[in-house]
Amino acid sequence: MSEEIDPTVNIGKPYKRGMLPYGGATQRGKVAFVVTKEEFDDKMKRLKSIQW
């Protein structure tokens, strides 16, 4: 199994494709905000619980 890399280490670095696996934001070509796996999983769990 592949090793899980913490996406928060990319904050402030120039953006390259694949640096934000769970989402985030860039500003002026640099990573400004990242979504961690825990935040992503929590949000997906809440969204899946919504009854349409």
C-alpha distance matrix in Angstrom:
0.0 3.8 6.6 9.1 12.4 15.7 17.7 21.0 21.0 22.1 25.3 28.3 26.5 27.6 25.6 23.4 21.7 18.2 19.0 19.6 16.6 18.4 21.9 24.5 27.6 29.1 32.6 34.4 31.2 29.3 26.7 28.9 26.8 23.1 21.8 19.1 16.4 18.7 21.7 20.2 19.1 22.6 24.4 22.7 23.6 27.1 27.5 26.5 29.0 31.9 34.2 35.6
3.8 0.0 3.8 6.4 9.2 12.7 14.6 17.9 17.6 18.5 21.9 24.7 22.8 23.9 22.0 19.8 18.4 14.9 15.6 16.5 13.9 16.1 19.4 21.7 24.6 25.8 29.2 30.9 27.7 25.8 23.3 25.6 23.8 20.3 19.3 16.9 14.7 17.5 20.2 18.8 18.4 21.9 23.4 22.2 23.5 26.8 27.1 26.5 29.2 31.8 34.4 35.6
6.6 3.8 0.0 3.8 6.3 9.8 12.3 15.1 14.7 16.2 19.4 22.3 20.8 22.3 20.9 19.2 18.4 14.9 14.6 15.5 13.5 15.5 18.6 20.4 23.3 24.5 27.7 29.4 26.4 24.1 21.5 23.6 21.8 18.4 17.7 14.9 13.3 15.8 18.6 17.9 17.7 20.9 22.7 22.0 23.2 26.4 27.0 26.9 29.3 32.0 34.9 36.3
9.1 6.4 3.8 0.0 3.8 6.6 9.1 12.0 12.3 13.8 16.7 19.9 18.8 20.5 18.9 17.7 16.9 13.3 12.4 12.7 10.7 12.1 15.3 17.1 20.1 21.6 24.9 27.0 24.2 21.7 18.8 20.5 18.4 14.9 14.0 11.1 9.6 12.2 14.9 14.3 14.4 17.5 19.2 18.9 20.2 23.1 23.9 24.0 26.4 28.9 32.0 33.4
12.4 9.2 6.3 3.8 0.0 3.8 6.1 8.9 8.6 10.1 13.2 16.3 15.1 17.1 15.8 15.1 14.9 11.6 9.9 10.7 9.9 11.6 14.0 15.1 17.8 18.8 21.9 23.8 21.1 18.4 15.6 17.5 15.7 12.5 12.5 10.1 10.0 12.8 14.8 14.6 15.6 18.4 19.7 19.9 21.7 24.1 24.8 25.6 28.0 30.2 33.4 34.7
15.7 12.7 9.8 6.6 3.8 0.0 3.8 5.5 6.2 8.4 10.6 14.1 13.8 16.2 15.2 15.4 15.6 12.6 10.0 10.0 10.0 10.7 12.7 13.0 15.7 17.0 19.9 22.1 19.9 16.8 13.7 14.8 12.8 9.8 10.0 7.5 8.5 10.8 12.4 13.0 14.5 16.6 18.0 18.9 20.6 22.6 23.6 24.7 26.9 28.9 32.4 33.7
17.7 14.6 12.3 9.1 6.1 3.8 0.0 3.8 5.4 5.8 7.9 11.4 11.1 13.2 11.8 12.3 12.6 10.0 6.9 6.5 7.6 8.5 9.6 9.5 12.0 13.2 16.2 18.5 16.3 13.4 10.1 11.5 9.6 6.6 7.6 6.6 8.6 11.4 11.8 12.0 14.4 16.4 17.0 18.0 20.3 21.9 22.4 24.0 26.3 27.9 31.4 32.4
21.0 17.9 15.1 12.0 8.9 5.5 3.8 0.0 3.8 5.3 5.7 9.4 10.3 13.1 12.6 14.1 15.1 13.1 9.6 9.0 10.9 10.9 11.2 9.9 11.8 12.8 15.2 17.7 16.1 12.7 9.4 9.8 8.0 6.1 8.0 7.3 10.4 12.1 12.1 13.3 15.9 17.1 17.8 19.5 21.6 22.7 23.6 25.5 27.5 29.0 32.6 33.8
21.0 17.6 14.7 12.3 8.6 6.2 5.4 3.8 0.0 3.8 5.7 8.5 8.5 11.8 12.0 13.3 15.0 13.3 9.7 10.6 12.6 13.6 13.9 12.7 13.9 14.0 16.1 17.9 15.9 12.4 9.9 11.1 10.6 9.3 11.6 10.8 13.3 15.4 15.8 16.7 19.1 20.7 21.4 22.9 25.0 26.4 27.1 28.9 31.1 32.6 36.2 37.3
22.1 18.5 16.2 13.8 10.1 8.4 5.8 5.3 3.8 0.0 3.8 6.2 5.4 8.2 8.2 9.8 11.8 10.8 7.0 8.4 11.2 12.6 12.2 10.6 11.2 10.7 12.9 14.5 12.2 8.9 6.5 8.7 8.9 8.1 11.1 11.5 14.2 16.6 16.4 16.8 19.7 21.4 21.4 22.8 25.3 26.5 26.8 28.8 31.1 32.3 35.8 36.5
25.3 21.9 19.4 16.7 13.2 10.6 7.9 5.7 5.7 3.8 0.0 3.8 5.6 8.6 9.1 11.8 13.9 13.4 9.7 9.9 13.2 13.7 12.4 9.8 9.7 9.1 10.6 12.6 11.3 7.6 5.0 5.7 6.5 7.2 10.8 11.9 15.2 17.1 16.2 17.1 20.2 21.3 21.1 23.0 25.6 26.2 26.6 29.0 31.1 32.0 35.6 36.2
28.3 24.7 22.3 19.9 16.3 14.1 11.4 9.4 8.5 6.2 3.8 0.0 3.8 6.7 8.6 11.8 14.7 15.1 11.6 12.4 16.0 16.8 15.1 12.2 10.9 9.0 9.3 10.3 9.3 5.6 5.2 6.1 8.7 10.4 14.2 15.6 18.9 20.8 19.8 20.5 23.9 24.9 24.4 26.3 29.0 29.5 29.7 32.2 34.4 35.0 38.6 39.0
26.5 22.8 20.8 18.8 15.1 13.8 11.1 10.3 8.5 5.4 5.6 3.8 0.0 3.8 6.2 8.9 12.1 12.8 9.6 11.6 15.0 16.6 15.2 13.0 11.9 9.7 10.6 10.8 8.5 5.4 5.8 8.5 10.8 11.6 15.2 16.4 19.2 21.7 21.0 21.2 24.4 26.0 25.5 27.0 29.8 30.7 30.6 32.8 35.3 36.1 39.5 39.8
27.6 23.9 22.3 20.5 17.1 16.2 13.2 13.1 11.8 8.2 8.6 6.7 3.8 0.0 3.8 6.6 10.2 11.9 9.6 11.8 15.2 17.2 15.4 13.3 11.7 8.8 9.5 8.8 5.8 4.3 6.3 9.6 12.2 13.2 16.6 18.3 20.9 23.7 22.7 22.4 25.7 27.4 26.6 27.7 30.9 31.7 31.1 33.3 36.1 36.6 39.8 39.8
25.6 22.0 20.9 18.9 15.8 15.2 11.8 12.6 12.0 8.2 9.1 8.6 6.2 3.8 0.0 3.8 6.8 8.7 6.8 8.7 12.1 14.2 12.3 10.8 9.5 7.2 9.2 9.3 5.8 5.1 5.6 9.3 11.1 11.4 14.5 16.4 18.6 21.6 20.6 19.7 23.1 25.0 23.9 24.7 28.0 28.9 28.1 30.2 33.1 33.5 36.6 36.5
23.4 19.8 19.2 17.7 15.1 15.4 12.3 14.1 13.3 9.8 11.8 11.8 8.9 6.6 3.8 0.0 3.8 6.3 5.9 8.7 11.2 14.1 12.9 12.4 12.0 10.3 12.7 12.6 8.9 8.9 9.0 12.7 13.8 13.2 15.7 17.2 18.7 22.1 21.5 20.1 23.1 25.5 24.5 24.8 28.1 29.4 28.4 30.1 33.2 33.8 36.8 36.6
21.7 18.4 18.4 16.9 14.9 15.6 12.6 15.1 15.0 11.8 13.9 14.7 12.1 10.2 6.8 3.8 0.0 3.8 5.7 7.7 9.2 12.3 11.4 12.0 12.3 11.5 14.5 14.9 11.4 11.7 11.0 14.4 14.7 13.5 15.1 16.6 17.4 21.0 20.4 18.5 21.2 23.9 22.8 22.5 25.9 27.4 26.1 27.5 30.8 31.4 34.2 33.9
18.2 14.9 14.9 13.3 11.6 12.6 10.0 13.1 13.3 10.8 13.4 15.1 12.8 11.9 8.7 6.3 3.8 0.0 3.8 5.5 5.9 9.5 9.7 11.1 12.4 12.7 16.1 17.2 13.9 13.2 11.6 14.7 14.0 11.9 12.9 13.7 14.1 17.8 17.7 15.6 18.1 21.0 20.3 19.8 23.1 24.9 23.9 25.0 28.3 29.2 32.1 32.1
19.0 15.6 14.6 12.4 9.9 10.0 6.9 9.6 9.7 7.0 9.7 11.6 9.6 9.6 6.8 5.9 5.7 3.8 0.0 3.8 6.1 9.0 8.9 9.2 10.5 10.6 13.9 15.4 12.2 10.7 8.5 11.6 11.1 9.1 10.8 11.6 12.9 16.3 16.1 14.8 17.6 20.2 19.6 19.9 23.0 24.6 24.0 25.5 28.5 29.5 32.7 32.9
19.6 16.5 15.5 12.7 10.7 10.0 6.5 9.0 10.6 8.4 9.9 12.4 11.6 11.8 8.7 8.7 7.7 5.5 3.8 0.0 3.8 5.6 5.1 6.0 8.3 9.7 13.4 15.6 13.1 11.5 8.5 10.6 9.0 6.5 7.5 9.0 10.3 13.6 12.9 11.4 14.5 16.8 16.0 16.4 19.6 21.0 20.4 22.1 25.0 25.9 29.1 29.4
16.6 13.9 13.5 10.7 9.9 10.0 7.6 10.9 12.6 11.2 13.2 16.0 15.0 15.2 12.1 11.2 9.2 5.9 6.1 3.8 0.0 3.8 5.8 8.4 11.4 13.3 17.0 19.3 16.7 15.3 12.3 14.2 12.1 8.9 8.2 8.7 8.5 12.2 12.0 9.8 12.2 15.1 14.6 14.3 17.3 19.2 18.6 19.7 22.8 24.0 27.1 27.5
18.4 16.1 15.5 12.1 11.6 10.7 8.5 10.9 13.6 12.6 13.7 16.8 16.6 17.2 14.2 14.1 12.3 9.5 9.0 5.6 3.8 0.0 3.8 7.0 10.6 13.4 17.1 19.9 17.9 16.3 13.0 13.8 10.9 7.6 5.6 6.5 6.4 9.5 8.6 6.2 9.1 11.7 10.9 10.9 14.1 15.6 15.1 16.6 19.5 20.7 23.9 24.5
21.9 19.4 18.6 15.3 14.0 12.7 9.6 11.2 13.9 12.2 12.4 15.1 15.2 15.4 12.3 12.9 11.4 9.7 8.9 5.1 5.8 3.8 0.0 3.7 7.1 10.1 13.7 16.7 15.1 13.8 10.6 11.2 8.5 6.1 5.3 8.1 9.4 11.9 10.0 8.1 11.7 13.4 11.8 12.5 15.9 16.7 15.8 17.9 20.7 21.3 24.5 24.8
24.5 21.7 20.4 17.1 15.1 13.0 9.5 9.9 12.7 10.6 9.8 12.2 13.0 13.3 10.8 12.4 12.0 11.1 9.2 6.0 8.4 7.0 3.7 0.0 3.8 7.1 10.5 13.7 12.6 11.0 7.7 7.6 5.1 4.1 5.4 8.9 11.4 13.4 11.1 10.4 14.2 15.2 13.6 15.1 18.4 18.6 18.0 20.6 23.1 23.4 26.8 27.0
27.6 24.6 23.3 20.1 17.8 15.7 12.0 11.8 13.9 11.2 9.7 10.9 11.9 11.7 9.5 12.0 12.3 12.4 10.5 8.3 11.4 10.6 7.1 3.8 0.0 3.8 6.8 10.2 9.7 8.6 6.2 5.6 5.0 6.5 8.8 12.3 15.1 17.0 14.5 14.0 17.8 18.6 16.7 18.4 21.7 21.6 20.8 23.6 26.0 25.9 29.2 29.1
29.1 25.8 24.5 21.6 18.8 17.0 13.2 12.8 14.0 10.7 9.1 9.0 9.7 8.8 7.2 10.3 11.5 12.7 10.6 9.7 13.3 13.4 10.1 7.1 3.8 0.0 3.8 6.6 6.0 5.3 4.4 5.0 6.8 8.9 12.0 15.1 17.9 20.1 17.9 17.5 21.2 22.2 20.5 22.0 25.3 25.3 24.5 27.2 29.7 29.6 32.8 32.6
32.6 29.2 27.7 24.9 21.9 19.9 16.2 15.2 16.1 12.9 10.6 9.3 10.6 9.5 9.2 12.7 14.5 16.1 13.9 13.4 17.0 17.1 13.7 10.5 6.8 3.8 0.0 3.8 5.4 5.4 6.5 5.9 8.9 11.9 15.1 18.2 21.3 23.2 20.8 20.8 24.6 25.2 23.4 25.2 28.5 28.1 27.4 30.3 32.6 32.2 35.5 35.1
34.4 30.9 29.4 27.0 23.8 22.1 18.5 17.7 17.9 14.5 12.6 10.3 10.8 8.8 9.3 12.6 14.9 17.2 15.4 15.6 19.3 19.9 16.7 13.7 10.2 6.6 3.8 0.0 3.8 5.7 8.5 9.0 12.3 15.1 18.4 21.4 24.3 26.5 24.3 24.1 27.9 28.8 27.0 28.6 31.9 31.7 30.8 33.6 36.1 35.7 38.8 38.3
31.2 27.7 26.4 24.2 21.1 19.9 16.3 16.1 15.9 12.2 11.3 9.3 8.5 5.8 5.8 8.9 11.4 13.9 12.2 13.1 16.7 17.9 15.1 12.6 9.7 6.0 5.4 3.8 0.0 3.8 6.9 9.0 12.0 13.9 17.2 19.9 22.5 25.1 23.3 22.8 26.4 27.8 26.2 27.4 30.8 31.1 30.1 32.6 35.3 35.2 38.3 37.9
29.3 25.8 24.1 21.7 18.4 16.8 13.4 12.7 12.4 8.9 7.6 5.6 5.4 4.3 5.1 8.9 11.7 13.2 10.7 11.5 15.3 16.3 13.8 11.0 8.6 5.3 5.4 5.7 3.8 0.0 3.8 6.1 9.3 11.2 14.9 17.2 20.2 22.6 21.0 20.9 24.5 25.7 24.5 26.0 29.2 29.6 29.0 31.6 34.1 34.3 37.6 37.5
26.7 23.3 21.5 18.8 15.6 13.7 10.1 9.4 9.9 6.5 5.0 5.2 5.8 6.3 5.6 9.0 11.0 11.6 8.5 8.5 12.3 13.0 10.6 7.7 6.2 4.4 6.5 8.5 6.9 3.8 0.0 3.8 5.9 7.5 11.1 13.4 16.5 18.8 17.2 17.3 20.8 22.0 21.0 22.6 25.7 26.1 25.8 28.3 30.7 31.1 34.5 34.7
28.9 25.6 23.6 20.5 17.5 14.8 11.5 9.8 11.1 8.7 5.7 6.1 8.5 9.6 9.3 12.7 14.4 14.7 11.6 10.6 14.2 13.8 11.2 7.6 5.6 5.0 5.9 9.0 9.0 6.1 3.8 0.0 3.8 7.1 10.6 13.3 16.7 18.3 16.3 16.9 20.6 21.1 20.0 22.1 25.0 24.9 24.8 27.7 29.7 30.0 33.5 33.8
26.8 23.8 21.8 18.4 15.7 12.8 9.6 8.0 10.6 8.9 6.5 8.7 10.8 12.2 11.1 13.8 14.7 14.0 11.1 9.0 12.1 10.9 8.5 5.1 5.0 6.8 8.9 12.3 12.0 9.3 5.9 3.8 0.0 3.8 7.0 9.8 13.3 14.7 12.5 13.3 16.9 17.3 16.3 18.5 21.3 21.3 21.4 24.2 26.1 26.5 30.1 30.6
23.1 20.3 18.4 14.9 12.5 9.8 6.6 6.1 9.3 8.1 7.2 10.4 11.6 13.2 11.4 13.2 13.5 11.9 9.1 6.5 8.9 7.6 6.1 4.1 6.5 8.9 11.9 15.1 13.9 11.2 7.5 7.1 3.8 0.0 3.8 6.4 9.7 11.5 9.8 10.2 13.7 14.7 14.0 15.9 18.6 19.2 19.4 21.8 23.9 24.8 28.3 29.1
21.8 19.3 17.7 14.0 12.5 10.0 7.6 8.0 11.6 11.1 10.8 14.2 15.2 16.6 14.5 15.7 15.1 12.9 10.8 7.5 8.2 5.6 5.3 5.4 8.8 12.0 15.1 18.4 17.2 14.9 11.1 10.6 7.0 3.8 0.0 3.8 6.7 8.2 6.2 6.5 10.0 10.9 10.4 12.3 14.9 15.5 15.9 18.2 20.3 21.4 25.0 25.9
19.1 16.9 14.9 11.1 10.1 7.5 6.6 7.3 10.8 11.5 11.9 15.6 16.4 18.3 16.4 17.2 16.6 13.7 11.6 9.0 8.7 6.5 8.1 8.9 12.3 15.1 18.2 21.4 19.9 17.2 13.4 13.3 9.8 6.4 3.8 0.0 3.8 5.4 5.2 6.2 8.6 10.0 10.8 12.4 14.3 15.6 16.6 18.4 20.3 22.0 25.6 27.0
16.4 14.7 13.3 9.6 10.0 8.5 8.6 10.4 13.3 14.2 15.2 18.9 19.2 20.9 18.6 18.7 17.4 14.1 12.9 10.3 8.5 6.4 9.4 11.4 15.1 17.9 21.3 24.3 22.5 20.2 16.5 16.7 13.3 9.7 6.7 3.8 0.0 3.8 5.5 5.0 6.0 8.5 9.9 10.5 12.1 14.2 15.2 16.2 18.3 20.5 23.9 25.4
18.7 17.5 15.8 12.2 12.8 10.8 11.4 12.1 15.4 16.6 17.1 20.8 21.7 23.7 21.6 22.1 21.0 17.8 16.3 13.6 12.2 9.5 11.9 13.4 17.0 20.1 23.2 26.5 25.1 22.6 18.8 18.3 14.7 11.5 8.2 5.4 3.8 0.0 3.8 5.4 5.2 6.1 8.6 9.9 10.5 12.4 14.3 15.4 16.7 19.1 22.6 24.6
21.7 20.2 18.6 14.9 14.8 12.4 11.8 12.1 15.8 16.4 16.2 19.8 21.0 22.7 20.6 21.5 20.4 17.7 16.1 12.9 12.0 8.6 10.0 11.1 14.5 17.9 20.8 24.3 23.3 21.0 17.2 16.3 12.5 9.8 6.2 5.2 5.5 3.8 0.0 3.8 5.6 5.2 6.2 8.7 9.9 10.8 12.3 14.3 15.7 17.4 21.1 22.8
20.2 18.8 17.9 14.3 14.6 13.0 12.0 13.3 16.7 16.8 17.1 20.5 21.2 22.4 19.7 20.1 18.5 15.6 14.8 11.4 9.8 6.2 8.1 10.4 14.0 17.5 20.8 24.1 22.8 20.9 17.3 16.9 13.3 10.2 6.5 6.2 5.0 5.4 3.8 0.0 3.8 5.5 5.2 6.2 8.6 10.0 10.6 12.2 14.4 16.0 19.5 20.8
19.1 18.4 17.7 14.4 15.6 14.5 14.4 15.9 19.1 19.7 20.2 23.9 24.4 25.7 23.1 23.1 21.2 18.1 17.6 14.5 12.2 9.1 11.7 14.2 17.8 21.2 24.6 27.9 26.4 24.5 20.8 20.6 16.9 13.7 10.0 8.6 6.0 5.2 5.6 3.8 0.0 3.8 5.5 5.2 6.1 8.7 9.9 10.5 12.4 14.8 18.1 20.0
22.6 21.9 20.9 17.5 18.4 16.6 16.4 17.1 20.7 21.4 21.3 24.9 26.0 27.4 25.0 25.5 23.9 21.0 20.2 16.8 15.1 11.7 13.4 15.2 18.6 22.2 25.2 28.8 27.8 25.7 22.0 21.1 17.3 14.7 10.9 10.0 8.5 6.1 5.2 5.5 3.8 0.0 3.8 5.5 5.1 6.3 8.7 10.0 10.9 13.1 16.7 18.9
24.4 23.4 22.7 19.2 19.7 18.0 17.0 17.8 21.4 21.4 21.1 24.4 25.5 26.6 23.9 24.5 22.8 20.3 19.6 16.0 14.6 10.9 11.8 13.6 16.7 20.5 23.4 27.0 26.2 24.5 21.0 20.0 16.3 14.0 10.4 10.8 9.9 8.6 6.2 5.2 5.5 3.8 0.0 3.8 5.4 5.2 6.2 8.6 10.0 11.3 15.0 16.6
22.7 22.2 22.0 18.9 19.9 18.9 18.0 19.5 22.9 22.8 23.0 26.3 27.0 27.7 24.7 24.8 22.5 19.8 19.9 16.4 14.3 10.9 12.5 15.1 18.4 22.0 25.2 28.6 27.4 26.0 22.6 22.1 18.5 15.9 12.3 12.4 10.5 9.9 8.7 6.2 5.2 5.5 3.8 0.0 3.8 5.4 5.0 6.0 8.6 10.3 13.5 15.0
23.6 23.5 23.2 20.2 21.7 20.6 20.3 21.6 25.0 25.3 25.6 29.0 29.8 30.9 28.0 28.1 25.9 23.1 23.0 19.6 17.3 14.1 15.9 18.4 21.7 25.3 28.5 31.9 30.8 29.2 25.7 25.0 21.3 18.6 14.9 14.3 12.1 10.5 9.9 8.6 6.1 5.1 5.4 3.8 0.0 3.8 5.5 5.2 6.4 9.2 12.4 14.7
27.1 26.8 26.4 23.1 24.1 22.6 21.9 22.7 26.4 26.5 26.2 29.5 30.7 31.7 28.9 29.4 27.4 24.9 24.6 21.0 19.2 15.6 16.7 18.6 21.6 25.3 28.1 31.7 31.1 29.6 26.1 24.9 21.3 19.2 15.5 15.6 14.2 12.4 10.8 10.0 8.7 6.3 5.2 5.4 3.8 0.0 3.8 5.5 5.2 6.9 10.6 12.9
27.5 27.1 27.0 23.9 24.8 23.6 22.4 23.6 27.1 26.8 26.6 29.7 30.6 31.1 28.1 28.4 26.1 23.9 24.0 20.4 18.6 15.1 15.8 18.0 20.8 24.5 27.4 30.8 30.1 29.0 25.8 24.8 21.4 19.4 15.9 16.6 15.2 14.3 12.3 10.6 9.9 8.7 6.2 5.0 5.5 3.8 0.0 3.8 5.4 5.6 9.0 10.5
26.5 26.5 26.9 24.0 25.6 24.7 24.0 25.5 28.9 28.8 29.0 32.2 32.8 33.3 30.2 30.1 27.5 25.0 25.5 22.1 19.7 16.6 17.9 20.6 23.6 27.2 30.3 33.6 32.6 31.6 28.3 27.7 24.2 21.8 18.2 18.4 16.2 15.4 14.3 12.2 10.5 10.0 8.6 6.0 5.2 5.5 3.8 0.0 3.8 5.5 8.0 9.8
29.0 29.2 29.3 26.4 28.0 26.9 26.3 27.5 31.1 31.1 31.1 34.4 35.3 36.1 33.1 33.2 30.8 28.3 28.5 25.0 22.8 19.5 20.7 23.1 26.0 29.7 32.6 36.1 35.3 34.1 30.7 29.7 26.1 23.9 20.3 20.3 18.3 16.7 15.7 14.4 12.4 10.9 10.0 8.6 6.4 5.2 5.4 3.8 0.0 3.8 6.3 9.4
31.9 31.8 32.0 28.9 30.2 28.9 27.9 29.0 32.6 32.3 32.0 35.0 36.1 36.6 33.5 33.8 31.4 29.2 29.5 25.9 24.0 20.7 21.3 23.4 25.9 29.6 32.2 35.7 35.2 34.3 31.1 30.0 26.5 24.8 21.4 22.0 20.5 19.1 17.4 16.0 14.8 13.1 11.3 10.3 9.2 6.9 5.6 5.5 3.8 0.0 3.8 6.3
34.2 34.4 34.9 32.0 33.4 32.4 31.4 32.6 36.2 35.8 35.6 38.6 39.5 39.8 36.6 36.8 34.2 32.1 32.7 29.1 27.1 23.9 24.5 26.8 29.2 32.8 35.5 38.8 38.3 37.6 34.5 33.5 30.1 28.3 25.0 25.6 23.9 22.6 21.1 19.5 18.1 16.7 15.0 13.5 12.4 10.6 9.0 8.0 6.3 3.8 0.0 3.8
35.6 35.6 36.3 33.4 34.7 33.7 32.4 33.8 37.3 36.5 36.2 39.0 39.8 39.8 36.5 36.6 33.9 32.1 32.9 29.4 27.5 24.5 24.8 27.0 29.1 32.6 35.1 38.3 37.9 37.5 34.7 33.8 30.6 29.1 25.9 27.0 25.4 24.6 22.8 20.8 20.0 18.9 16.6 15.0 14.7 12.9 10.5 9.8 9.4 6.3 3.8 0.0
